[in-house]
Amino acid sequence: MHRSPLRLFFWLLTALAFAGLLLPFLFHDGMFLDGLTYASISRNMSEGIGSLWKPHYTATLYPSFYEHPPLVFGIQSLFFRVLGDGIMTERLYSLSTALMTVWGIVAIWRLFSRETRLANYSWLPVLLWIMTPVVFWSYRNNMLENTLTPFTLFAIWFLCKATLTGRYWWLLPASLLIFASFLSKGPVGLFPLVSIPVYALSVKKIFDLKDLSFSTLAILLPIFFLLILFWVAPDAKISLQNYLNSQLIPSLSGSREVTSASRFTILYYLLLQMALPIILWAVFRITAIRRRPAQNVETEHRHTGLFLILVGLSASLPLIITMKQRDFYLVPAIPYLILGISFYLAPLIEDKLKGVKDSIWRWISIPVALALISILAYTTITAGKPGRDQNMVNDVRQISTILPEGAVLQTSVATWQNWKLAAYLARYGNISLDCDSPREYILVDETIQDKTFEIDCPTDQVLKGQLVTLYLKR
């Protein structure tokens, strides 16, 4: 695949898939609960409400937010400082993490396919990655995994570079990125530490003293950085201790947020997300039985593929230790699984493409390019228009124009527990809900029809929306 027209076609096709599956949905108004929450916390931090080691969500719901380590909020807050409080800020941030992930996938592919004809197939893992359902869903919704993924990708790139070159200094940036991964999502960001021994055993077939020294330093350096952090910023130690006590330990023990009836549900999620690349490989493998690709290329990269698949499994299978399981927890693992399968798949695809004339690739590139331009134009025209939760978004936007920023609304317990409503109010108006104390403003959930609560409030009606009615006390 050394011919430029063929490379151009497949990169255009990859860009079309990336744009079509991600951009129009990302830039519509409305977002998943978690992404709204993270954007609100980051916006607050950018405005000096809360701090890096004591993030703030709302005045009544997690005024001190210790549910996750805070680095993602700190980085995203920089985007808010530069771009302002518009809804495009978190969307541009999420898009930037997607592009960084693409860069990381291509970098790892080229690192292991250098000086072979597979070097020109870097589009393949990117295409399969963006077509994975949980991937494009996650990047549409500003999830923490979006930031963790490029951190771990480049950490593994540096670790593998150290192993391939035998130079210790590559461990320094790798360890800094592993440290950043831990500060982004906790222990799940530490899986790159297995990459050196896994590479040695799966590719080199020997784990020698130098590999042992590399692995030891890769473990010790992030610990050293953490100790320096605790010394320079004592609040960091308190923040991470609160995270361990309030979130991590209870989740591991099954005492909070049990989302699965079985520890092995994550395996079902994994197979579901990997279905497309596995089926593609199986189809090409079966049809290539009589036209086997060059043996040396296939054998050379089979070990690399195995290494990357094992890294992906190390990032996903440990999730069986907790009953708190969601499919988007797999997002950091998916690039390695896709990369590994692609190293098995690429020689088979190349074998099928032999003999196709350059003119054919030039002609079919034209409609792909036009479709890409159309997607970009559509995204630009429809950016900011309502997407999901349209009625709720409309209500919250009206309320936000009436009430001052930082207002607290009195409401019922049922409405207070409407976490999505709370998230939209926090994101669009920095407005909080309170079900315990009398407040100047009253919010009634129309879907609950809490007439007793409504009658007991001596109020004047201010706004009646699709889902809620806002009252102002006389």
Residue pairs with C-beta under 8 A, 6 or more apart in sequence:
1 7
1 117
1 120
1 121
1 350
1 353
2 117
2 120
3 358
3 361
5 358
5 359
5 361
5 362
5 365
6 353
6 356
6 358
6 361
7 120
7 123
8 361
8 365
9 361
9 364
9 365
9 368
10 123
10 124
10 127
11 123
12 365
12 368
12 369
12 372
13 123
13 127
13 368
14 123
14 126
14 127
14 130
15 372
16 368
16 371
16 372
16 375
17 127
17 130
17 131
18 98
18 102
18 126
18 130
19 372
19 375
19 376
19 379
20 371
20 375
21 130
21 131
21 136
22 95
22 98
22 130
22 136
22 139
22 140
23 95
23 375
23 376
23 379
24 375
24 378
24 379
24 382
25 136
25 140
25 387
26 91
26 94
26 95
26 139
26 140
27 88
27 91
27 379
27 382
27 383
27 384
28 382
28 383
28 384
28 385
28 386
28 387
28 388
29 87
29 384
29 385
29 386
29 387
29 393
30 386
30 387
30 388
30 389
30 390
30 393
31 39
31 90
31 140
31 141
31 142
31 388
32 140
32 141
32 142
32 143
32 388
33 419
33 420
33 423
34 141
34 142
34 143
34 144
35 90
35 94
35 141
35 142
35 143
36 142
36 420
36 423
36 424
36 426
36 427
37 57
37 423
37 426
38 72
38 73
38 76
38 90
38 142
38 143
38 144
39 76
39 89
39 90
39 142
39 427
40 57
40 58
40 423
40 426
40 427
40 430
41 50
41 55
41 56
41 57
41 65
41 73
42 72
42 73
42 74
42 76
42 77
42 79
42 80
42 90
43 77
43 80
43 85
43 89
43 427
43 430
44 50
44 55
44 56
44 57
44 430
45 51
45 52
45 55
45 56
45 73
45 74
45 77
45 80
46 77
46 78
46 80
46 81
47 80
49 56
49 430
50 56
50 64
50 65
51 235
52 70
52 73
52 74
53 70
53 233
53 235
53 236
53 238
53 239
54 64
54 235
54 239
55 64
55 65
55 66
55 70
55 73
56 62
56 63
56 64
56 65
57 63
57 65
57 426
58 422
58 425
58 426
58 430
58 431
58 432
58 433
59 406
59 408
59 432
59 434
60 408
60 416
60 432
60 433
60 434
61 422
61 426
61 432
61 433
64 242
66 239
66 242
66 243
66 246
66 247
67 243
67 246
67 247
68 144
68 184
68 185
68 186
68 243
68 247
69 182
69 183
69 184
69 185
69 186
69 239
69 240
69 243
70 183
70 239
71 147
71 180
71 183
71 184
72 144
72 147
72 148
72 184
72 185
75 93
75 147
76 90
76 93
76 147
79 89
79 90
79 92
79 93
80 89
83 89
83 92
87 384
87 427
87 428
88 383
88 384
90 142
91 142
93 142
94 139
94 140
94 141
94 142
94 146
95 139
97 139
97 146
97 147
97 149
97 150
98 139
98 146
100 150
101 129
101 146
101 149
101 150
101 153
101 335
102 126
102 129
103 150
104 149
104 150
104 153
104 154
104 157
104 335
105 122
105 125
105 126
105 129
105 153
105 335
105 338
105 339
106 122
106 125
106 126
107 153
107 154
107 157
108 153
108 156
108 157
108 160
108 308
108 335
108 339
109 119
109 121
109 122
109 125
109 339
109 342
110 119
110 122
111 157
111 160
111 161
111 164
112 160
112 301
112 304
112 308
112 343
113 119
113 121
113 122
113 301
113 304
113 343
116 297
116 300
116 301
117 297
117 350
118 297
118 301
118 343
118 346
118 347
118 350
121 342
121 346
121 349
121 350
124 342
124 345
124 346
124 349
125 335
125 338
125 339
125 342
128 276
128 277
128 280
128 338
128 341
128 342
129 135
129 334
129 335
129 338
130 136
131 276
132 273
132 274
132 276
132 334
132 338
133 273
134 269
134 273
134 327
134 328
134 330
134 331
134 334
135 273
135 331
135 334
137 328
138 145
138 146
138 328
138 331
139 146
143 328
143 331
144 184
144 185
145 185
145 328
145 329
145 331
145 332
146 331
147 184
148 181
148 184
148 185
148 188
148 189
148 331
148 332
149 331
149 332
149 335
151 177
151 178
151 180
151 181
151 184
151 189
152 177
152 178
152 181
152 189
152 191
152 192
152 315
152 332
153 335
154 173
154 177
155 174
155 177
155 178
155 181
155 192
156 174
156 192
156 195
156 311
156 336
158 170
158 171
158 173
158 174
158 177
159 170
159 171
159 174
159 192
159 195
159 196
159 214
159 218
160 195
160 199
161 167
161 170
162 168
162 169
162 170
162 171
162 174
162 196
162 214
163 196
163 199
163 200
163 211
163 214
166 210
168 213
168 214
168 217
171 214
171 217
171 218
171 221
172 221
174 192
174 218
175 217
175 218
175 221
175 222
175 225
176 225
177 192
178 189
178 190
178 192
178 193
178 218
178 222
179 221
179 222
179 225
179 226
180 189
181 189
181 190
181 192
182 189
182 190
182 222
182 226
183 189
185 332
186 243
186 247
186 248
187 248
188 315
188 318
188 319
188 329
188 332
189 332
190 222
191 311
191 314
191 315
191 318
191 332
191 333
192 218
192 311
193 215
193 218
193 219
194 311
194 314
195 311
196 211
196 214
196 215
196 218
197 207
197 211
197 215
198 307
198 310
198 311
198 314
199 307
200 206
200 207
200 208
200 211
201 207
202 303
202 306
202 307
202 310
203 303
203 304
203 306
203 307
204 211
229 236
230 236
230 237
247 256
250 256
250 257
251 257
251 322
251 324
252 321
252 322
254 322
254 323
254 324
256 324
257 324
258 323
258 324
259 323
259 324
259 325
259 326
260 266
260 323
260 324
260 325
263 320
263 321
263 322
263 323
263 325
264 320
265 325
266 316
266 317
266 319
266 320
266 325
266 329
266 330
267 317
267 320
269 325
269 327
269 330
270 316
270 330
270 333
272 327
273 327
273 330
273 334
274 334
274 337
274 341
277 337
277 338
277 341
277 342
277 345
278 341
280 345
281 341
281 344
281 345
281 348
284 345
284 348
284 349
284 352
285 344
285 348
287 352
288 348
288 351
288 352
291 351
292 298
292 351
293 347
293 348
293 350
293 351
294 347
297 347
298 347
301 343
301 344
301 346
301 347
302 343
302 344
304 340
304 343
305 339
305 340
305 341
305 342
305 343
305 344
306 340
307 340
308 336
308 337
308 339
308 340
308 343
309 336
309 337
309 340
309 341
310 340
311 336
311 340
312 333
312 334
312 335
312 336
312 337
312 338
312 339
312 340
313 333
313 337
315 332
315 333
315 336
316 329
316 330
316 333
316 337
319 325
319 329
319 330
386 393
386 394
389 420
389 424
391 465
391 466
391 467
392 420
392 421
392 424
392 466
392 467
393 424
393 428
394 465
394 466
395 463
395 465
395 466
395 467
395 468
396 421
396 424
396 425
396 428
396 429
397 428
398 463
398 465
399 425
399 429
399 431
399 443
399 463
399 465
399 468
399 470
400 425
400 428
400 429
400 431
402 462
402 463
402 470
403 409
403 429
403 431
403 441
403 470
405 429
405 430
405 431
406 430
406 431
406 432
407 429
407 431
407 432
407 440
407 441
408 431
408 432
408 433
408 434
408 439
408 441
409 425
409 431
409 432
409 433
409 434
409 439
409 441
409 442
409 443
409 470
410 434
410 435
410 437
410 438
410 439
410 440
410 441
410 442
410 443
410 457
411 433
411 434
411 435
411 442
411 443
411 444
411 445
412 435
412 444
412 445
412 448
412 450
412 453
413 435
414 445
414 448
414 450
415 421
415 433
415 435
415 443
415 444
415 445
415 448
415 450
415 468
416 422
416 433
416 434
416 435
418 445
421 433
421 445
421 467
421 468
422 432
422 433
425 431
425 432
425 433
426 432
433 443
440 472
440 473
441 470
441 471
441 472
441 473
442 457
442 459
442 470
442 471
442 472
442 473
443 468
443 469
443 470
443 471
444 450
444 453
444 454
444 457
444 468
444 469
444 470
444 471
445 467
445 468
446 464
446 465
446 466
446 467
446 468
446 469
447 467
454 469
454 471
457 471
457 473
458 473
458 474
459 471
459 472
459 473
459 474
460 471
460 472
460 474
461 469
461 470
461 471
462 470
462 471
462 472
463 469
463 470
464 470
